[in-house]
Amino acid sequence: MTVGKGDIAAARRIGLALGAALVASTLVSSAQQSACSQLLARARTLAERFQMAQAEQVLGDPGRRGCDVRVATMYLRGLRAAREASAKGGDAESLAPVRRAVADLEAMGDAGGPAEIASLILRAAAAAAQSEREEMAVVLAQALQVERAGGARGADGAPILSAHQMAGDLWLQVHRYDEAAAAFLVARGVAGDAPRVTVGLARALAREGRIPDACDAYRTVERFAADVRTVMKAEVAEAREFLGRPACRPVARQP
């Protein structure tokens, strides 16, 4: 079979067209990934500032088209439901939405991934809502282990709020202040002075009776007031009230 110049030119045109289409597809994919990352970052910022409902709204924004936020959405809804169930004593009816979220996340079969970690945290949150401390501790330890193992190989942890962040929240909820403080200190080493971590640490230290350390933590909380994006009026007011104690006032130096 003889290949003519026209055939070669046509093949080149097809190759160039395919190359251009591949480049365009790559650019679109990259832009989509960037948009999805920004969406999750906005939700994380809100959740870390105690604005869980707003974080859910961001994930439900029609502009998120093409972003897979199913795990993050189920996770946040489950956390909110678990907190509401705790206020009702953790009865079966109030915990039903949490159980459904756990079942849906487990059905994804995401062993070692965000869905498995999120399901474990929700199981721990359900136990905390019933003040089942031992069960909560066991499941929470599993979540932390899976998240650490995944992090060691570069995998993502729980979406929006990590297991390390939630560990302190849950220990605080069941009034185990020493464990809560320790968990928040570990989370701070991972996430830095995130508002939710710093507030939780201050509360745990205060309830544990470590007043000087609590004063230091609450001073950090008070500084969040300078950030107009924070919208943490209740937490900042709590910090200022605590810092009004004589124990938090600077000690005058002796001449």
Buried (B, 14 or more C-beta within 10 A) or exposed (E): EEEEEEEEEEEEEEEEEEEEEEEEEEEEEEEEEEBBEEBBEBBBBBBBBBBBEBBBEBBEEEEBEEBEBBBBBBBBBBBBBBBBBBEEEBEEEBBEBBBBBBEBBBEBEBEEBBBBBBBBBBBBBBBBBBBBBEBBBEBBBBBBEBBEEBBEEEBBBBBBBBBBBBBBBBBBBBEBBEBBBBBBBBBBEBBEEBBBBBBBBBBBBBBBEBBEBBBBBBBBBBBBBEEEEBBBEEBBEBBEEBBEEEEBEEEEEEE
